[in-house]
Structure formats: structure tokens, C-alpha cells
Amino acid sequence: MAEADGKSTVLNGGSEDKEPGEDQHEDGGASGSKEGQTQSSSQDAPKETGEVSGDKPMPDVEGEMGANREGEEEEDTDSMDGSGLYSLTEDGERESEGGRRERAKDKDGGKRAARKRNRPGGGTNHSTSSDDDDDEDEEEEQKDDEEDDDDDAMEAWLLAELRDLSRPVWRAVPSLRSREIGRESHQFVRRVCGARGLVQRLELQGRLERHTGCVNTLHFNPSGTRLASGSDDLRVVIWDWAVRRAELEFDSGHKSNVFQAKFLPHSGDSTLAMCARDGQIRVAELSATQRCKNTKRVAQHKGAAHKLALEPDSPCSFLSAGEDAVVFGIDLRLDRPANKLVVVKEGDKKVGLYTIFVNPAKTQHFAVGGRDQYVRIYDQRKINENDNNGVLKKFCPSHLVSSESKTNITCLVYSHDGTELLASYNDEDIYLFDSNHSDGADYRRRYKGHRNNATVKGVNFYGPCSEFVVSGSDCGHIYLWDKYSARIVQFMEGDRGGVVNCLEPHPHLPGMATSGLDHDIKLWAPTAENPTGLKGLKEVMKKNKRERDEDSVRHGDQYDTQLLWFLMRHMRNRRPPRARREGAEPDTDESWSSPDSSDEEEGGPDHVQCMSS
């Protein structure tokens, strides 16, 4: 198993050097052999000394060594980290692969023997046993062997491409002491937010309840004091999340599900950009008196627009991407804000888009993903559609390049410094790419265990230096992986509705907000007394993998099922808003015939006056 893991690491950009923790495993094995020698010698001693020594109690070697190990572990309690407890198998990382396999075989053998004993006549040699009973036994044994093989294959899949968790960097008590005396106090918050010990203590703090539909988008303002949310109910709410109060609620002006609502940076939280299933890109102007002055349409896609990409230092410029394969550059300073940057194609075929993100370090670069397996990076300064369709470079996991399954990218994000790209694939895994690598480079890390099928699932980095990867899942859980080792370090139950779509880490504090099919927003903070035990994780991961494999066999085109699911839900949720609009003037949306349209007429469907809640 270790050899297989090593090979997979090398194939995906890793080195063949020993990874952290391997020496510790070898030392552990050596100490185990010494312990065995000590026990055997102590057992032989009474035979030589006779009955007198037999009356003396045997020294508890294991107890003493266990106490020593406890003493060693107590030295690291300041780290607030229980990394030794958090392997995928929930048995600790000191356990060797061979030991697990041997124990599994013994366990399976015991189960088979027990089943034989429980059968009529089982476990005894009766001459009256019939051939039918023997055939039954053979069939059951064959079935058991097949199940064991499946379990072994699943276990191998779960453990492949994992690395050892590194030792905790941040320790609570020394860090607090340093802050008290003014040493490195400016780094305290950043180190706390990236501490694994706090991630393992995340728990639900509260809920924000106001929406009457699924909450599809969450976004903190740059200072982290306000949280914007948008929903299938076509409304946007601005929250003072710390006191769990809605400060402002307004009609977005969209005709269908609101997919994103984001504060533009350096705008004093007065400008909010929005996109939705109706393909409109709208901008809301907010006042300092907690009112929405109006919302205005600035661009129109010929299909749903799922994501917006903000430029980190611009209060008036951002990008949008739609299922019509078009990327718009929007500048609010212009009379006609929308400018078509590129139509994304693979050969001559358009590629509908679900996600877009601007590189925070190189703001002229942006990445897009959608209805194929490729992550595409463009440079706004030199997009020439006659030269490689304008693409600067493309990334894709090597095993998906020629895959017959129709894989899609539902979300991608850059790391804090723009050096890494994270992409979540529909009914596949999450992959980490080095954005500085050359065109066609393979992935560096793979994060698995979740399920991304029913909705356009989000993914994000967590931590000030992108130390962790966080994603929702169709099983209703929230997963956090250590970025380097690809091991799961936190596993939480997210939505009762069964799907978690949106995950928004706080920009400056150790916590985050999440939403999904439930109509509320959940707030998480590291307040648990004890770190997570990852209870039930292994079973959920195996269940997700089995369902994924079954669906891939059952459905030739998995995404057709997803679109049907979306359409049915969309039609059901649109009925009340449509009934309310029956008395209103009919909408005439000229933008559907002109993707560059940026109609700014006062009144009508493109300009909506808002009232404060």
C-alpha cells in the first residue's frame, strides 16, 4: 500500500523523498520490537527463579510505556491539535497498512466462522449434511469474498494520494504569552485563523433566518462586518451577522433565482453586484441610511449567469460569466458598462460557463470553468480568439483529458496569493493546480470523499494563507481538508435539506458562513471544547463513492439529470413570484437578442426602485 501511495504522489507532481512522519513510523516499529523483547524476557524470568518469583506481580511494561507516551503527548497540548486522531480510517496514523489489512482479514474470517455456526448444523460434522447446504455455503462465501474485495478496493481508493499531516505550527499558550508582551502581536490573528487545532473545533454557532427560498450566495464585505445573501426568493439581505439581525432587505430586480451578490471593494459597501438565472447582471446602489436606492441592469447573458469575479482593487470593475459561454468585462464608469471580452470555445464548440475568478496577484489574469473538463486562464491584455481561442493556458487532470464521461467544473477559486487554483468537478473530486505551471500541467493534489452531483457546488480555500480546502456535499455535510496532506481534518453536518452549496470564510476571523437547500444561513466558529472525532466519516465517504459509481453506470449523461432537477425546482419556485406579477406590465427584454446590451432606461424591468425593509 505504501508503494502504491508513493507512486501516486510522484505521478501527480510529488517527490520520491520521504514525507514527514515516515521516520516516526519506523521509530515506532523499532520501539515496538524492543517492547516485545522486554516482555518475552520478563516472562522467561519466573521459570528460572522458581515459585518465589512467581508470587511477585509482573511489571506492567505496557502501562509504563503508555504513561510515557501520554507524557510526551502532553507536551503538545498547547497546539490545541489532535492530529494523531484524524486519519481517514479513524484509527490514528501510527497504525501500519499491513497491520490494518491483517486485522481486517482476521475479522472477516471470524465473521464467516460465526455465520457457519449460526446456520443449522453449522460448526459440526454431520453426516446428514446435504449437497444443497454445501452449495449454499459456497455461494455465501463467494458473496462474502466479493464484498471483501469491494471493501479493499474502496479502502485503497480512500487512502491513495494522501500524505502525512505535518506537526502543528501554532500553539495556543506560547502564542498568547507572546501577544501579552507585545511580541509578534500583529501576526496573532492570522496564525489563529490558519491553526488546524481551531479548524478541528469548528461548530455551529447560530442561524440567520429571513429568506423563503434556497440561499445560493454569501459574501462578506471587506471589513467582515456585513454579510450579503441572495436566494431563490429573488431577494437580497444585508446582515449584521454578529448580532444576527437583517439590516436591509430588498428586491433584487431579477426574474429568477439570484446566484451571486457581492460587495464591490473600496466602495464603502454602497455598491452590490448581482447575477441570476435570468442572465441579468445587475448593480444595487445602497445608501448609508440602510436603504437601497435602486437596482440597475448593466449586462445580459443569453443564459444563466452563475458567478461574478471581482477585481481586488477596483470599486467599479468586475467580470461575469454565463452559460452562453460569454465573459463580460463590466466598468460602471462607462455609459455602456458591458464589454464582451471572450467567447469561450473548445475548437469551434462553445463551452457554457459556471464559474469565473480573477487572480488576486495578477489582476489581468482570470480563470473560467464550465461544461467541459478544462480550467482555462486568459490574460485580458492579449485575448486573440484566432490564436488558441484566446486561451493563455489550460489545466486538466490527466485521467479526465480523454474521459468519455461528461465532466463539468462547477466552481474554481485562486489561492490568497494567486499561485494555486482549486477546481471542483461535477461527480468527481476537487483538484489543486499550480497556476504558474505551463499549459497542460497535471494537478498537484486531489481531495475526495464528498459528493458533487445535485447542484452547482461551490469550493473555497480556508485560512489567511489558504491552508485548508472547504466544500459542501450532496450528503449535507461540510468537509475541510488539510491542503498539503489532502486529509480530512473537519467533518460537520451542514444542511437538513441534504445539500451544502455555498461556503464563505470570514476575511479576518476564524469562522465561516454556509448555506444550501435550507432557507437559512449557518454560522460556524471554533468554540467546541474538544477537537472533532470525525465520527461516521468513513461510512459517509464510502456511501458517496458507491452512489457516484452507480450513477456513472446508470446515466450516460449525468448532467442531464442535474439540469432536469434544476428545471423542476426552478418552475416550482417561480410560481408565487409570477402570480404576483400578473397585474404588472409585461416585460420586454431586448437584451436576449443582444448580449452586449446594457439598457439603462429609467423604470421598466431594467431599473427597479427599492424600499428598505
N, C-alpha and C positions, 0 to 999 in steps of 0.2 A: 504493500500500500504506500509505504514511504517512497518507493521508487516511482510509483505512478504519480504521486503528488509532485515529486521533483521534476519529472518530465513535463507535466502540465505547466508548471511555473516557468520553465525555460522556454517552452513554446510561446508563452504569452509575454515575453519581454523580461522575465525574471532572470536572475543569475543562478549559476550552479553552486555558489558558495553556500556554506552552512548558514541557515537562518537563525535569528535569535531564539534561544531556547533549546537548540539541539544538544549543545554541550550539557545543559542542565539535565536533559533526559538521560544522557549517557552516564552522568554522575549519579543520577538516581538509580540506574540499573546496577552500577557498581556497588553503591551503598546497600542495595537490596541483597546482593550476593554476599556481602560481608555479614549482613544481619543473619542470613541463613546459616553461615558458618558458625556464628556465635551461638545460635540456637542449637545446632547439632552438637557442638562441643559441650554445651551445658547439659544436654540430655544424656550424653555419654558419661558424664562425671559421676552420677549416682551409682552407676554399675560398678565403678572401681572402688568407691568408698564404702559401699555396703549399706546396711539398714539405717545407720545413724544419719547419713546424709539424706536418706530417703525421707526422714521426718521433717527436714528443713523445707520451707517453702521455696519454690523456684523463683528466681529473679524475673520480674516482668520486663523483659528486654523490649518488647514491642511498646509497652506503656511508656517506658523511659524515652524511647526514640520518638514516640508520638508527642510526648511533652516537649521534647527538644524542638520538634517541628512546629508546635504551637508557639513556642517562644520565638522561633525565627519569624513566624508569620506576624506576631505582634509588633515586630519592628516596622512593618509596612502599614500599620493600621491608619497612620496619618494620611495615607493616599486616598482614603475612602473608596478603595477599589477592591473588588473581589474577582479579579480577572481569572484566578485559578478555577473558579466555579463555572465559567461561561464558555464551554466548548459546545459544539453542535450536538454532541451526544449527551450533554448534561452530566458527564461523569468525571469532569476535570481533565486537564491537559496532560497530567503526568502519566496517564494510562496509555500503554503502548497499543498499537494497532493489532499486533499479534495476540496480545492478552485479551482484547475485546473479542477477537474472532474465535479464540479457543473457548472463551466463556459462552459465547453465543451458540457454538456447536454443542457444548455440554448441556446447555439449557434446552436446545431443540431436541437432543437425544432424550432428555428427561421427559419432555412433553410427549414424545412418541411412546415411550415406555408406559407412561401414565395412561395414554389413550388405549394402549393394548390391554392394560389391567382392567380398565373400565368396561371393556367390551365383554359380552357373555363368554365365559371361558377364557378370557384373556389372561396371560401370565402363567398358564398351566398347560401341561402336555396331555390333552385329552385325545384319546384315540378316535373319539366320535366326531372330531372337527371335520367339517365338510370342505370340499374344494371351493364352494361359494364363499365361505368365510375367508379362506386364504386369498381369493381374488379381491374381496373387499379390502383386506388388509393391504394388499399390494397397491390398489388404486388410491387408498388414503395416504399411503406412504409416498406414492408418486406425487400426489397433490401437495403434500407437505413439503416435499423436495422442491417443487416448483415455487411454492410460496417463499421458501428459504432463499432460493436463488433470486427472486424478485427483491426480497429484503436486502440481500447482499448488494445487488446492483444499485438499489436506492441509497444504501449507506455509502457506497463508493462515490455516487454522484454528489451526495451532500458534502463529502469530505474532500472532493477534488478541488485543486487550485486554492486551497487555504494556506495561510501562513500562521506562525505563532504570534500571539499577542505580545507586544512589547511591554516592558515594565512601565508602570505609571510615571508620568513626568511630574505631575502636580501633586503636592502633598498638603493637606489642609492645615495642620498645625504650624509647620515651618513657614508656610505662606502667610498665614495670619499674623505670626510674630513679626515677619519682615515688614508687613504693611503697618503694624503698630509703631514701628520705629522709623517709618518713612523710607524704607529700602525697597526699591522697585515697586512702589505703590501704584504707579501708572500702568503696570502690566498685570495687576492683580485680576481685574475683571476679565481681561482677555484669556488669561490662563484658567480661570474658573470656568468660563464658558466652554472651553475645549477639554475639560477634565473628564476622563472616562468614568471616574467614580460618581460624578454628578449625573451623567447620562444614564447610568445604571440605577439611579434613584428617581428618575422622572415618574411622575404620577399625575392623575387628573386633578386639577385644581378647581375647575368650575366650568359652567356653560354660559354662552351668550345666546339668548333666545329672542328672536324678533321676526325672522323670516318664516314664510309659509311654503317654501319650496326647498329643493336641494341647494346647498350652499356650494357654489362652484369656484369661488375665488376669495383669497385672503391676501392682504398686503399691508404691512406696517409702514407708517410714514418714516422718513429718515431718522427722526429722533426716537422713534419707538413708542411715542405716547398715544398714538391713534392707530386704529385698525379699520381698514375698509373691507367690506364684504359685499359680494353680489350673488344673486340667486336666480332660480327658475321663476320666482315670483315677479321678476323684472324690476326689482327694487335694489337700491344700494344703501347700505347703512354704514355710517361712520361711528365707531365705538370708542369710548373711553374705557378700554379693556380692564384697566387696573381696578376701577370701581364697578365694572360690569354694567355700564349704562350706555344706551344708544344716544349719542349727542345729535345726530342728524340722520333723517331717513327721507329719501326722495325717489321719484320715479325716474328710471334711467333714460327713458325715451326709446328704448329698444322694443322690438316687437316679439322677440323670442329670448330664450334663456341667456342671461348675462354670464359670459365665460370669464372675463377678467375686468378688474377695476384697480387702477394703480395711481398712487400719488406721483406726480412729476417732481423730480428732485429740484431743490433750490427754488421752489415756487411758493414757499410759505404755506404749504398744504392747501393752497387755494385752487389748484388745478388737478382734476382727476380724469385720466384717460380710461375709456371703456371699450370693450368689444363683445360681440354676442353671436348667437347662432344665425341671426338675420343678416350677418355680414357687415353690419354698420360699425364704423369706428366713430365713437362719439367722445366729446370732451365736456365735462361738467365744470362750471365756474362756481366756486364756493366762496362765501363771504366770511369775514371774521366774526360775524354775529350768529354763526351757526345756521346759515341759510344757504340754499342752493339757488343761485341767481337764474341759471338756465343750463340746459344741455344742448349741444350743437353737433350735428353730423359733419365730420371732416373728411371721410373717405367711405367707400362702399366696395366690398368684395362681392364677387358673384358666387357666393357660397359662405358657409360658416367661417367665422374668424375666431380662432381659439385662443391665440396668445398675442401679447404685445411685448416689445423689447425696449426698455428704457436706456437712454444714453446717460451714463452715471453723472455727468456734469452739466447736462442741458435741461433747463426748465421748459423748453418749448419744442424739443425734437424727440421723436421716438419712431419705432418701426412696428409694422403689423404684418401678419402672415395669415393667409386664408386657404380654404380648401380649393380655391380656384388656381392655386399654385403661384399667386402673385405676392410679392413683397412690396409694400408701400413704405416710402420714407415720408414722414409727416413733419412739417415745420409750421408751427402755429403762427409764425410771424408773417407768412405769406398769405396773399389773398386766396390763392388756390393751394391749400396746405399739402394735398396728396401728390406725391411724385412716385411713379412706378419705377422701382429700382431694378427688378429682375422677375422674369417668369421662370420658375424652377422646372427643369426638364431632365429626363434621362433619355438621351438620344433625341427623338422627336416627340416623345410622350411627356405630357405634363405630369408633375408629381404634386398632388394635393398636400398642403402643409397643415400640421397640427401644432408646431412649436417653433419658437424663434428666440434667440438670446444674443445680446451684444457682449463682446469680450470686454471686461472691465478694465483691462490693461492696454488693449489696443482697440479703442472705440470705433475705429474704421472697419474692424472685422466683426462679422456676425455669422452665427451658425443657424441652420434650419434643419428640421426633420419632419417626416410625414409618411406618405403612403408607399414607401419602399424602405429598404434596409440601410440606406446611406445617410450618414451625417455629412452635410455639405457646409463648407466655410467659404464665405465671399468677402471680398475687400471692396467697400463702397467706392473707393477711388478709381478702381480699374475693373469694372464689370463689362466684359465684352462677350455678349451672348454668341458671337460667332467663333469664339475661342473657348472650347471645352464648356460651352453653355454658360460661360462666365464664372465657373467654379474655380476657386483658388486651390482647394484640396478636399478630398473625400476620405472618410473613415468608415470601416465596417468590420465587424468580427469576421474572421476568415471563414468560419464554418457557415456563415449566412450569405456569403457572396454568391454562391451558386445554389442556394437552397431553393427547393421548389415551393415551400410554404410561403405564403404571402405575409411577410413580417413587416410591421409598421413601427415607427418611432413615435411614441405618444408624448414624450417630453424630453428636453435636454437643457442642461444648465452648465455655465462655466464656473470654475472654482473662484475663490476670492481674488486670486492674482492672475487669472486667465490662462494658466499653464495647463489646466486639465479640463476635459469635457466629460460630462456624465450623461448617458443616454439610456432611457427606459424603453424596452421593446415590448410590443403587444404580444402576450402569451409567450414571452421569452424572458430573459434575465436583464439585469442592469449592467452596463459596461462602462468602464472608465478608459478614456483615451488621453494621450498626451497631445495637446493642441499644437505643440511645436514640432511634432514628428512630421515626416514627409508624407506626401499623398499616398494613400493606400495602406498606411501602417495599421497593424493589428492592435487589439485592445491590450491594456495593461492589467486590469483587474476585472473580476466578474463577481457580481453579488446576486445570490439566489436564495430561494425559499419562499418568496412572496408569489402572488398571482395577479397578473395584469391582463384582464380579458374583457370584463363587462363594460368598462368606461375608459375614457381617455385619461389615464392615470398620470399623476404628477410625480416628480422625483426632485430631491434637493440635497445640497450639502448642509451639514450642521456643524457649527463651531466657527470661531473667528478666522481660523486658518484652514477651514474645510476639512476638519479632522474626521468627520463621520459622514455617512450616506444615509438618508432617510427616505422611506417610501411607504405609501399605503398599499392596500391589498384588497382583492375581492373577498377575502375571508373576514374582512372587518378589522384586521389588526394593523398596527403600525410597527415597522421594522427599522431598527438602526444598526448599521454595520460599521465596524471599525474600518476606515478607508484602506489602511495598509494591509491588514491581515485578511480582510473580507469576511471576518467572523461577526456573527450577530451578537451585539452587546446589550440590546434592549428590545423588548417584545411586549407590546401593550395592546389591549383591546380598545379599538377606536370607535367604530360606529355600530349601533344596533341594527341599522339598515343593511349592514353587510359589506359596504364598500367605502374605503377611505381614499379620496381623490387628491385633496389639497393639503400641503404641509408648508407652513410658513414659520421659519425660525425667527425669534426676536433679534433685531440687529445688534443689541448691546447686552442682553441679559441671558442667563442660562434657562431657556424655556422656549416654547413654540405654541402656535395655534394650528388646529387641524379641522377639516370639515369633509363631508362626503354626502351620502344619500340622506342622512339625518338632516333635519331642518335647523339644527343648532350648530354652534361653533364651540369647540372644546379647547380649553387652555391647559397646558402642561407645564409643570415646574419640578425641580429636583428636591422634593420635600419628604420623600419616603425615608423611613428610619433605617431600613436595610436595603442593600442592593438587590436587584431582581434575581430570581432563581430561574428565569426562563422556563417556567412550568408549562408543559404542554407544547413547547415549541417544536420538538422533533415530530410529533404526530401531525401537527398542522402543516409543517413543511412537506411531509410525505403525502398528505392529503392533497395539497395544492399541486404537487408534481404529478400525482396519479390523474387528477382531473384534467390537467393540462395535456397529458399524453393521450387520454381518452378523447378529448375534444379534437386534438390534431388528427386522430384517426377517423373520428365521426364526421368532421366537417372539412371538406376540401378547401373552402374559403372561410376561414374563421371570422374575418372582419365583416362579412355579410351578416352574420348573426349579430354582431355588435351594432351595426347600423340599424338593423331591424329593431333591436332592443331600444336604441335611442329614439327611433321614429315613434314607436308605440308610446314611450314615456312622454315624448315631446307633444304628441297630439292630445294625450290625456291632460297634460299640464296647461295647454294653451286654451282649453275650453272656457274657463272663467274669464280671463282677460279679453277673449274675443267677444264674449257676451256683453262685457262692459262697454266695448267699443261699437256695438251695433248702432247706437244712436249718433255716433260721430261721423264726420265726413270721411268718405273713402280715401285711403292712402294711395297716392300715385307716386311710386318710387322710381324715378327716372334713372337712378344710379345702377339699376340692374342691367341696363343696356350700355352703360358707360363706366368701366371700372375706375377711370380717373376722375369720376365725378366728385365734386366737393361742394355740393349745393348748400349755400348758407342763407337762403331766403328766410326772412322773419316769419314765424308762425308755421303752420303746416306740420307735417310729420318730421321735418328735419330740425326744427327749433322748438324746444319744449320749455315752457316756463315751469319752474319748480317751486314748491312751497315747503317750508320747513315742517318737520313733524311736530 
